[in-house]
Amino acid sequence: MTSAYHRKKQPERVRQQLLEVAARLSLEQGIGAVTLDAVSQAAGVSKGGLLHHFPNKLALLDGLFDELVARFDRAIETAMEADDVECGRFTRAYLTVCFALEAEADGKGWQVLTIALLAEPHLKARWRDWVARRADEFAATDSSPNCLLARFAADGVWLADLLESHEIDTPTRALLLQNLKALSLQ
């Protein structure tokens, strides 16, 4: 009888590690650097192990998209639970989360998602679907032109943070957020 050492399988941990490596490679070297070979090698996982979780690059990007959007949704839901005013609640939550992305530990992940959205038509379509689904879900409370304008402004801040195109000091950032939230009440 042999007593060979068998490593305990932790498929969810391996999957998470692969997503983290793909995000890091994308951020550091661009979306083109995210190849199955590069991800498996950088993660220290066999290519077969990677293919078990993600059969191709698109599936890997979909996995990254799913994870980040799920976090985004949870953050929005949490912000909505803390808001007692129904009119514009989703918009204010969206603003709160978008304005906090830069400071979050997950901020780099959001940068990766944004870059992937710009580069991959499939992910762009999935983001459009998410936006449309949420707009339909909150049409009764958040469909005013002011709410739409506020969400567009939040998207602009998100892009400015990604591109590091504007240095917005903390007091100015807080004032922008406050003014945009006020729009959602009109």
C-alpha positions as a Markdown table, in Angstrom:
| # | Residue | x | y | z |
|---|---|---|---|---|
| 1 | Met | 0.0 | 0.0 | 0.0 |
| 2 | Thr | 1.4 | 3.4 | -1.0 |
| 3 | Ser | 1.0 | 6.5 | 1.2 |
| 4 | Ala | 1.4 | 9.0 | -1.6 |
| 5 | Tyr | 0.5 | 12.5 | -0.6 |
| 6 | His | -2.7 | 13.8 | -2.2 |
| 7 | Arg | -3.4 | 17.5 | -2.2 |
| 8 | Lys | -6.8 | 18.4 | -1.1 |
| 9 | Lys | -8.8 | 19.7 | -4.0 |
| 10 | Gln | -10.2 | 23.2 | -3.5 |
| 11 | Pro | -11.9 | 24.0 | -6.8 |
| 12 | Glu | -13.4 | 27.3 | -5.7 |
| 13 | Arg | -10.1 | 28.5 | -4.4 |
| 14 | Val | -8.4 | 27.6 | -7.7 |
| 15 | Arg | -11.2 | 29.3 | -9.7 |
| 16 | Gln | -10.8 | 32.4 | -7.6 |
| 17 | Gln | -7.0 | 32.4 | -8.0 |
| 18 | Leu | -7.4 | 32.1 | -11.8 |
| 19 | Leu | -9.8 | 35.1 | -11.9 |
| 20 | Glu | -7.4 | 37.1 | -9.7 |
| 21 | Val | -4.5 | 36.3 | -12.0 |
| 22 | Ala | -6.5 | 37.1 | -15.1 |
| 23 | Ala | -7.5 | 40.5 | -13.6 |
| 24 | Arg | -3.9 | 41.3 | -12.7 |
| 25 | Leu | -2.6 | 40.4 | -16.1 |
| 26 | Ser | -5.2 | 42.4 | -17.8 |
| 27 | Leu | -4.5 | 45.5 | -15.6 |
| 28 | Glu | -0.7 | 45.2 | -15.9 |
| 29 | Gln | -0.4 | 44.2 | -19.5 |
| 30 | Gly | -3.7 | 44.8 | -21.2 |
| 31 | Ile | -6.6 | 42.4 | -22.1 |
| 32 | Gly | -4.5 | 40.9 | -24.9 |
| 33 | Ala | -2.1 | 39.5 | -22.3 |
| 34 | Val | -4.9 | 37.3 | -20.9 |
| 35 | Thr | -4.3 | 34.1 | -22.6 |
| 36 | Leu | -5.0 | 30.7 | -21.2 |
| 37 | Asp | -1.3 | 29.8 | -21.2 |
| 38 | Ala | -0.3 | 33.0 | -19.4 |
| 39 | Val | -3.0 | 32.7 | -16.8 |
| 40 | Ser | -2.4 | 29.0 | -16.0 |
| 41 | Gln | 1.4 | 29.7 | -15.8 |
| 42 | Ala | 1.1 | 32.8 | -13.6 |
| 43 | Ala | -1.4 | 31.0 | -11.3 |
| 44 | Gly | 0.7 | 27.9 | -11.0 |
| 45 | Val | -2.2 | 25.8 | -12.3 |
| 46 | Ser | -2.0 | 23.3 | -15.1 |
| 47 | Lys | -3.7 | 24.3 | -18.3 |
| 48 | Gly | -6.0 | 21.3 | -17.8 |
| 49 | Gly | -6.9 | 22.7 | -14.4 |
| 50 | Leu | -7.7 | 26.1 | -15.9 |
| 51 | Leu | -9.7 | 24.5 | -18.7 |
| 52 | His | -11.7 | 22.6 | -16.1 |
| 53 | His | -13.0 | 26.0 | -14.8 |
| 54 | Phe | -12.8 | 28.1 | -18.0 |
| 55 | Pro | -12.9 | 26.3 | -21.3 |
| 56 | Asn | -11.7 | 29.4 | -23.2 |
| 57 | Lys | -10.7 | 33.0 | -22.8 |
| 58 | Leu | -14.2 | 34.3 | -23.2 |
| 59 | Ala | -15.4 | 32.0 | -20.4 |
| 60 | Leu | -12.6 | 33.4 | -18.2 |
| 61 | Leu | -13.6 | 37.0 | -19.0 |
| 62 | Asp | -17.3 | 36.0 | -18.3 |
| 63 | Gly | -16.3 | 34.6 | -15.0 |
| 64 | Leu | -14.4 | 37.8 | -14.1 |
| 65 | Phe | -17.4 | 39.9 | -15.3 |
| 66 | Asp | -19.9 | 37.7 | -13.2 |
| 67 | Glu | -17.8 | 38.0 | -10.1 |
| 68 | Leu | -17.4 | 41.8 | -10.3 |
| 69 | Val | -21.0 | 42.5 | -11.3 |
| 70 | Ala | -22.2 | 40.3 | -8.4 |
| 71 | Arg | -20.1 | 42.4 | -6.0 |
| 72 | Phe | -21.4 | 45.6 | -7.6 |
| 73 | Asp | -25.0 | 44.4 | -7.2 |
| 74 | Arg | -24.4 | 43.5 | -3.6 |
| 75 | Ala | -22.9 | 46.9 | -2.8 |
| 76 | Ile | -25.8 | 48.6 | -4.5 |
| 77 | Glu | -28.3 | 46.5 | -2.6 |
| 78 | Thr | -26.5 | 47.4 | 0.7 |
| 79 | Ala | -26.6 | 51.1 | -0.1 |
| 80 | Met | -30.3 | 50.9 | -1.1 |
| 81 | Glu | -31.1 | 49.2 | 2.3 |
| 82 | Ala | -29.6 | 52.2 | 4.1 |
| 83 | Asp | -31.8 | 54.7 | 2.1 |
| 84 | Asp | -35.3 | 55.4 | 3.3 |
| 85 | Val | -36.4 | 57.5 | 0.4 |
| 86 | Glu | -37.9 | 55.4 | -2.4 |
| 87 | Cys | -37.7 | 58.1 | -5.2 |
| 88 | Gly | -34.2 | 57.8 | -6.8 |
| 89 | Arg | -33.0 | 55.2 | -4.3 |
| 90 | Phe | -31.3 | 53.0 | -6.9 |
| 91 | Thr | -29.6 | 56.1 | -8.5 |
| 92 | Arg | -28.3 | 57.2 | -5.1 |
| 93 | Ala | -27.0 | 53.7 | -4.4 |
| 94 | Tyr | -25.4 | 53.6 | -7.9 |
| 95 | Leu | -23.7 | 56.9 | -7.2 |
| 96 | Thr | -22.5 | 55.9 | -3.8 |
| 97 | Val | -20.9 | 52.7 | -5.2 |
| 98 | Cys | -19.4 | 54.3 | -8.3 |
| 99 | Phe | -17.8 | 57.1 | -6.2 |
| 100 | Ala | -16.4 | 54.6 | -3.8 |
| 101 | Leu | -14.8 | 52.2 | -6.4 |
| 102 | Glu | -11.5 | 54.1 | -6.5 |
| 103 | Ala | -11.0 | 53.7 | -2.8 |
| 104 | Glu | -12.1 | 50.1 | -2.5 |
| 105 | Ala | -9.7 | 47.2 | -2.3 |
| 106 | Asp | -11.6 | 45.9 | -5.4 |
| 107 | Gly | -10.9 | 49.1 | -7.3 |
| 108 | Lys | -8.3 | 47.4 | -9.6 |
| 109 | Gly | -10.9 | 44.7 | -10.4 |
| 110 | Trp | -13.3 | 47.4 | -11.5 |
| 111 | Gln | -10.6 | 48.9 | -13.7 |
| 112 | Val | -10.1 | 45.5 | -15.3 |
| 113 | Leu | -13.8 | 45.1 | -15.9 |
| 114 | Thr | -14.0 | 48.6 | -17.5 |
| 115 | Ile | -11.1 | 47.8 | -19.8 |
| 116 | Ala | -12.7 | 44.5 | -20.7 |
| 117 | Leu | -16.0 | 46.2 | -21.4 |
| 118 | Leu | -14.4 | 48.5 | -23.8 |
| 119 | Ala | -12.4 | 45.8 | -25.6 |
| 120 | Glu | -14.8 | 42.9 | -25.7 |
| 121 | Pro | -18.1 | 43.2 | -27.6 |
| 122 | His | -19.6 | 40.3 | -25.8 |
| 123 | Leu | -19.0 | 41.9 | -22.4 |
| 124 | Lys | -20.2 | 45.2 | -23.6 |
| 125 | Ala | -23.5 | 43.5 | -24.5 |
| 126 | Arg | -23.7 | 41.9 | -21.1 |
| 127 | Trp | -23.1 | 45.3 | -19.4 |
| 128 | Arg | -25.8 | 46.8 | -21.6 |
| 129 | Asp | -28.2 | 44.0 | -20.5 |
| 130 | Trp | -27.3 | 44.7 | -16.8 |
| 131 | Val | -28.0 | 48.4 | -17.3 |
| 132 | Ala | -31.3 | 47.7 | -19.1 |
| 133 | Arg | -32.4 | 45.2 | -16.5 |
| 134 | Arg | -31.7 | 47.5 | -13.6 |
| 135 | Ala | -33.4 | 50.4 | -15.4 |
| 136 | Asp | -36.5 | 48.3 | -15.9 |
| 137 | Glu | -36.5 | 47.1 | -12.4 |
| 138 | Phe | -36.4 | 50.7 | -11.0 |
| 139 | Ala | -38.4 | 52.4 | -13.7 |
| 140 | Ala | -41.1 | 53.5 | -11.3 |
| 141 | Thr | -38.6 | 55.3 | -9.0 |
| 142 | Asp | -35.5 | 56.1 | -11.0 |
| 143 | Ser | -36.5 | 56.9 | -14.6 |
| 144 | Ser | -36.5 | 60.7 | -14.4 |
| 145 | Pro | -34.1 | 62.6 | -16.6 |
| 146 | Asn | -32.3 | 63.9 | -13.5 |
| 147 | Cys | -31.7 | 60.3 | -12.3 |
| 148 | Leu | -30.3 | 59.4 | -15.7 |
| 149 | Leu | -28.1 | 62.5 | -15.7 |
| 150 | Ala | -26.8 | 61.6 | -12.3 |
| 151 | Arg | -26.0 | 58.0 | -13.3 |
| 152 | Phe | -24.2 | 59.3 | -16.5 |
| 153 | Ala | -22.2 | 61.6 | -14.3 |
| 154 | Ala | -21.2 | 58.7 | -12.1 |
| 155 | Asp | -20.1 | 56.8 | -15.1 |
| 156 | Gly | -17.9 | 59.8 | -16.1 |
| 157 | Val | -16.3 | 59.8 | -12.6 |
| 158 | Trp | -15.7 | 56.0 | -12.9 |
| 159 | Leu | -14.0 | 56.6 | -16.3 |
| 160 | Ala | -12.0 | 59.6 | -15.0 |
| 161 | Asp | -10.8 | 57.4 | -12.1 |
| 162 | Leu | -9.9 | 54.6 | -14.5 |
| 163 | Leu | -7.9 | 56.9 | -16.8 |
| 164 | Glu | -6.6 | 59.0 | -13.9 |
| 165 | Ser | -7.5 | 62.0 | -16.0 |
| 166 | His | -8.7 | 64.2 | -13.2 |
| 167 | Glu | -7.4 | 64.8 | -9.7 |
| 168 | Ile | -10.4 | 65.3 | -7.6 |
| 169 | Asp | -9.7 | 66.1 | -4.0 |
| 170 | Thr | -11.8 | 64.5 | -1.3 |
| 171 | Pro | -13.9 | 67.6 | -0.4 |
| 172 | Thr | -14.7 | 68.2 | -4.1 |
| 173 | Arg | -15.5 | 64.5 | -4.7 |
| 174 | Ala | -17.9 | 64.6 | -1.7 |
| 175 | Leu | -19.6 | 67.8 | -3.0 |
| 176 | Leu | -20.0 | 66.2 | -6.5 |
| 177 | Leu | -21.6 | 63.1 | -4.9 |
| 178 | Gln | -23.9 | 65.3 | -2.7 |
| 179 | Asn | -25.0 | 67.4 | -5.7 |
| 180 | Leu | -25.7 | 64.3 | -7.9 |
| 181 | Lys | -27.7 | 62.7 | -5.1 |
| 182 | Ala | -29.8 | 65.8 | -4.8 |
| 183 | Leu | -30.6 | 65.5 | -8.5 |
| 184 | Ser | -32.1 | 62.1 | -7.9 |
| 185 | Leu | -34.7 | 63.6 | -5.6 |
| 186 | Gln | -36.1 | 66.0 | -8.2 |
